[in-house]
Amino acid sequence: MNKYILDSSALLALFNLETGSDKVEELLPLSIMSTVNIAEVVAELDKKLNISFIQSKEMISASINKIVALDFDQTIEIGRLKKETEQFGLSLGDRACISLGLITGYPIYTADKIWAKLQLNCKIVLIR
């Protein structure tokens, strides 16, 4: 059974019914996300859509199959990726998502087009 990692931009595209949301919706039953990316989604839903933290929690819980807590290996990978991805301006959340993909080997789905330029040992799929 294949699993897929969603970047916060992919889940936000779904919640905002943006281009690519149909692709994200298909992946939901087998999707996983990092707790760091969940935090990003909650913050963006509050900031841009004025959705309460309680509503955000319900929306995310109903959507994501598995939420993966940040562990020591991921934190080391996030730190390692800083220098390697610096020219692309990736956030800590971006690197958390990528580290999860590198460690698990699962493909990462994102709406962030700059990720297509990354030369990393993981599969990155743009949703649009």
MIZA-337011 format. One line per 8 residues: their letters; for each residue x negated, y negated, z of N, C-alpha, C. Coordinates in nm, 2 decimals, padded with zeros to 4 digits. Each point is the difference from the previous one (the first is absolute). Layout:
N
a	X:Y:Z:X:Y:Z:X:Y:Z  ...;
# end
This chain:
128
mnkyilds	-00.08:00.12:00.00:00.08:-00.12:00.00:-00.09:-00.12:00.00  00.01:-00.09:-00.10:-00.08:-00.12:-00.01:00.06:-00.10:00.09  -00.10:-00.08:00.05:00.04:-00.12:00.09:-00.06:-00.12:-00.07  00.06:-00.12:00.04:-00.03:-00.12:-00.06:-00.02:-00.11:00.11  -00.10:-00.08:-00.02:-00.02:-00.11:00.10:00.06:-00.13:-00.06  00.08:-00.07:00.07:00.05:-00.13:-00.04:-00.07:-00.11:00.07  -00.05:-00.10:-00.08:-00.05:-00.12:00.05:00.12:-00.09:00.04  -00.03:-00.09:00.09:00.11:-00.09:00.04:00.07:-00.07:-00.11;
sallalfn	-00.08:-00.04:-00.11:00.06:-00.07:-00.11:00.10:00.09:-00.07  -00.02:00.13:-00.01:00.09:00.09:-00.06:00.14:00.01:00.08  -00.01:00.01:00.13:00.12:00.01:00.08:00.07:-00.13:-00.01  -00.07:-00.11:00.01:00.07:-00.13:-00.01:00.06:-00.02:-00.14  -00.06:00.05:-00.10:00.07:00.00:-00.14:00.13:00.07:00.01  00.00:00.11:00.07:00.13:00.08:00.01:00.10:-00.08:00.07  -00.03:-00.05:00.12:00.09:-00.08:00.08:00.05:-00.13:-00.07  -00.08:-00.05:-00.08:00.03:-00.13:-00.08:00.06:00.03:-00.13;
letgsdkv	00.02:00.13:-00.04:00.05:00.04:-00.13:-00.07:-00.06:-00.11  -00.14:00.00:00.01:-00.08:-00.06:-00.10:-00.03:00.11:-00.11  -00.07:-00.04:-00.11:-00.04:00.09:-00.10:-00.09:00.11:00.06  00.03:00.12:-00.03:-00.08:00.11:00.05:00.07:00.07:00.12  00.10:-00.06:00.05:00.07:00.05:00.12:00.06:00.14:-00.02  00.04:00.02:-00.13:00.06:00.13:-00.03:-00.11:00.11:00.01  -00.12:-00.03:-00.04:-00.11:00.10:00.01:-00.02:00.03:00.15  00.00:-00.10:00.08:-00.03:00.01:00.15:00.11:00.09:00.06;
eellplsi	00.13:-00.03:-00.04:00.11:00.07:00.06:-00.01:00.15:-00.03  -00.05:00.04:-00.11:-00.02:00.14:-00.04:-00.10:00.07:00.09  -00.10:-00.08:00.05:-00.11:00.06:00.08:00.03:00.01:00.15  00.11:-00.07:00.04:00.02:-00.01:00.15:00.01:00.13:00.07  00.06:00.11:-00.05:00.01:00.12:00.08:-00.14:00.06:00.03  -00.10:-00.03:-00.08:-00.14:00.05:00.03:-00.10:-00.10:00.03  00.05:-00.12:00.04:-00.09:-00.11:00.02:-00.05:-00.01:00.14  -00.12:-00.05:00.02:-00.06:-00.03:00.13:-00.06:-00.14:-00.01;
mstvniae	-00.01:-00.06:00.12:-00.06:-00.13:00.01:-00.08:-00.01:00.13  -00.10:-00.09:00.00:-00.08:-00.03:00.11:00.08:-00.10:00.09  -00.02:00.01:00.13:00.06:-00.09:00.10:-00.03:-00.14:-00.03  -00.12:-00.02:-00.05:-00.05:-00.14:-00.03:00.09:-00.06:-00.11  00.03:00.08:-00.10:00.09:-00.04:-00.11:00.14:-00.02:00.04  00.04:00.08:00.10:00.14:-00.02:00.05:00.00:-00.14:00.07  -00.10:-00.04:00.07:00.00:-00.13:00.07:00.01:-00.11:-00.10  -00.07:00.02:-00.12:00.00:-00.10:-00.10:00.15:-00.02:-00.06;
vvaeldkk	00.06:00.12:-00.02:00.14:-00.01:-00.05:00.09:-00.07:00.10  -00.01:00.03:00.13:00.09:-00.06:00.10:-00.02:-00.15:00.00  -00.13:-00.04:-00.01:-00.03:-00.15:00.00:00.06:-00.07:-00.12  -00.01:00.07:-00.12:00.05:-00.06:-00.12:00.15:-00.01:00.00  00.06:00.11:00.04:00.15:00.00:00.01:00.05:-00.11:00.09  -00.07:-00.03:00.11:00.04:-00.10:00.09:-00.02:-00.14:-00.06  -00.12:-00.02:-00.06:-00.04:-00.13:-00.06:00.08:-00.04:-00.12  00.02:00.09:-00.09:00.06:-00.03:-00.13:00.15:00.02:-00.01;
lnisfiqs	00.05:00.10:00.07:00.14:00.04:-00.01:00.07:-00.02:00.14  -00.07:-00.05:00.10:00.06:-00.02:00.13:00.07:00.13:00.05  -00.06:00.11:-00.02:00.05:00.13:00.05:-00.06:00.02:00.14  00.09:00.04:00.09:-00.05:00.02:00.14:-00.09:00.12:00.01  -00.08:00.00:00.10:-00.09:00.11:00.02:00.08:00.13:00.02  00.11:00.00:00.07:00.09:00.11:00.02:00.05:00.06:-00.14  00.05:-00.09:-00.08:00.04:00.04:-00.14:-00.11:00.05:-00.08  -00.12:-00.06:00.01:-00.12:00.05:-00.07:-00.03:00.14:00.04;
kemisasi	00.00:00.02:00.13:-00.03:00.14:00.05:00.10:00.10:-00.06  00.12:-00.03:00.00:00.11:00.09:-00.05:-00.03:00.02:-00.15  -00.02:-00.10:-00.08:-00.02:00.01:-00.14:-00.13:00.09:-00.03  -00.10:-00.03:00.07:-00.13:00.08:-00.02:00.02:00.14:00.04  00.06:00.02:00.11:00.02:00.14:00.05:00.09:00.08:-00.09  00.09:-00.06:-00.07:00.09:00.07:-00.09:-00.07:00.02:-00.13  -00.11:-00.07:-00.03:-00.06:00.01:-00.13:-00.12:00.09:00.00  -00.09:-00.01:00.10:-00.13:00.06:-00.01:00.00:00.14:00.07;
nkivaldf	-00.05:00.10:-00.07:00.00:00.13:00.05:-00.09:00.02:00.12  -00.12:-00.06:00.00:-00.10:00.02:00.11:-00.08:-00.13:00.01  -00.01:-00.04:00.12:-00.09:-00.12:00.03:-00.12:00.05:00.07  -00.12:-00.04:-00.05:-00.12:00.06:00.05:-00.07:-00.11:00.08  -00.03:00.04:00.13:-00.07:-00.10:00.09:-00.15:00.00:-00.04  -00.05:-00.12:00.01:-00.14:-00.02:-00.03:-00.09:00.08:00.10  -00.09:00.07:-00.06:-00.10:00.08:00.08:-00.14:-00.05:-00.02  -00.09:00.06:00.08:-00.14:-00.04:00.00:-00.06:00.01:-00.14;
dqtieigr	00.02:00.11:-00.07:-00.06:00.01:-00.14:00.05:-00.10:-00.09  00.13:-00.03:00.01:00.06:-00.11:-00.09:-00.07:-00.14:00.03  -00.02:-00.02:00.13:-00.05:-00.13:00.04:-00.15:-00.02:-00.06  -00.07:00.11:00.01:-00.14:00.00:-00.06:00.01:-00.03:-00.15  00.09:00.07:-00.06:00.02:-00.02:-00.15:00.04:-00.14:-00.03  00.09:-00.05:00.08:00.04:-00.14:-00.03:-00.12:-00.10:00.01  -00.08:00.02:00.10:-00.12:-00.08:00.02:-00.09:00.02:-00.12  -00.02:00.12:-00.04:-00.09:00.03:-00.12:00.05:-00.07:-00.12;
lkketeqf	00.13:00.00:-00.02:00.06:-00.05:-00.12:-00.01:-00.16:-00.01  -00.03:-00.06:00.11:00.00:-00.15:00.00:-00.10:-00.05:-00.10  -00.12:00.05:00.01:-00.11:-00.05:-00.10:00.03:00.04:-00.14  00.05:00.12:-00.02:00.02:00.06:-00.13:00.12:-00.07:-00.07  00.09:-00.06:00.07:00.12:-00.06:-00.06:00.01:-00.15:00.02  -00.11:-00.06:00.06:00.00:-00.14:00.03:00.04:-00.09:-00.12  -00.05:00.03:-00.11:00.02:-00.08:-00.12:00.15:-00.01:-00.04  00.07:00.10:00.04:00.15:00.01:-00.04:00.09:-00.07:00.11;
glslgdra	-00.06:-00.04:00.11:00.08:-00.07:00.10:00.10:00.09:00.07  -00.03:00.13:00.02:00.10:00.09:00.07:00.01:-00.03:00.14  00.12:00.01:00.05:00.03:-00.02:00.15:-00.04:00.12:00.08  00.00:-00.01:00.13:-00.02:00.12:00.08:00.11:00.10:-00.03  00.13:-00.05:-00.02:00.11:00.10:-00.03:-00.03:00.07:-00.13  -00.05:-00.07:-00.10:-00.03:00.06:-00.13:-00.10:00.11:00.02  -00.11:-00.03:00.08:-00.10:00.10:00.02:00.05:00.11:00.09  00.09:-00.02:00.09:00.06:00.11:00.07:00.07:00.09:-00.09;
cislglit	00.08:-00.05:-00.09:00.07:00.08:-00.09:-00.09:00.09:-00.09  -00.11:-00.07:-00.05:-00.10:00.07:-00.08:-00.07:00.10:00.07  -00.03:-00.03:00.13:-00.08:00.10:00.08:00.09:00.13:00.02  00.13:-00.02:00.02:00.09:00.11:00.01:00.00:00.09:-00.12  -00.01:-00.07:-00.12:00.00:00.08:-00.13:-00.14:00.07:-00.01  -00.10:-00.07:00.03:-00.14:00.07:-00.01:-00.01:00.12:00.09  00.06:-00.01:00.12:-00.01:00.11:00.10:00.09:00.12:-00.03  00.12:-00.04:-00.05:00.10:00.11:-00.03:-00.01:00.06:-00.14;
gypiytad	-00.05:-00.09:-00.09:00.00:00.04:-00.14:00.13:-00.02:-00.07  00.10:-00.06:00.07:00.13:-00.03:-00.06:-00.01:-00.12:-00.09  00.08:-00.01:-00.11:00.00:-00.12:-00.08:00.07:-00.12:00.08  -00.05:-00.12:-00.03:00.05:-00.12:00.06:00.08:-00.08:-00.10  00.12:-00.04:00.04:00.09:-00.08:-00.09:00.01:-00.14:00.05  -00.03:-00.09:-00.08:00.00:-00.14:00.04:00.05:-00.09:-00.11  00.04:-00.12:00.04:00.04:-00.11:-00.10:-00.11:-00.10:-00.02  -00.11:00.02:00.07:-00.11:-00.09:00.00:-00.09:00.03:-00.12;
kiwaklql	00.01:-00.08:-00.11:-00.07:00.03:-00.12:-00.15:00.00:00.01  -00.05:-00.08:00.09:-00.15:00.00:00.01:-00.06:00.13:00.04  00.08:00.09:00.06:-00.05:00.13:00.04:-00.04:00.09:-00.12  00.06:-00.03:-00.12:-00.04:00.07:-00.12:-00.15:-00.02:-00.04  -00.06:-00.10:00.05:-00.14:-00.03:-00.02:-00.09:00.07:00.09  00.05:00.06:00.11:-00.08:00.06:00.10:-00.07:00.13:-00.06  -00.12:00.02:00.03:-00.08:00.12:-00.04:-00.02:00.08:00.12  00.10:00.07:00.05:00.00:00.08:00.12:00.04:00.15:-00.04;
nckivlir	-00.04:00.09:00.09:00.03:00.14:-00.02:00.14:00.04:00.05  00.10:-00.08:-00.05:00.14:00.04:00.03:00.09:-00.05:-00.11  00.11:00.06:-00.01:00.09:-00.03:-00.11:00.10:-00.12:00.04  -00.01:-00.10:-00.07:00.09:-00.12:00.02:00.09:-00.01:-00.11  00.13:-00.01:00.03:00.11:-00.01:-00.10:00.07:-00.13:00.02  00.01:-00.08:-00.11:00.08:-00.13:00.01:00.14:00.03:-00.03  00.09:-00.05:00.08:00.14:00.02:-00.02:00.06:-00.08:-00.11  -00.07:-00.10:-00.05:00.05:-00.09:-00.11:-00.12:-00.05:-00.08;
# end
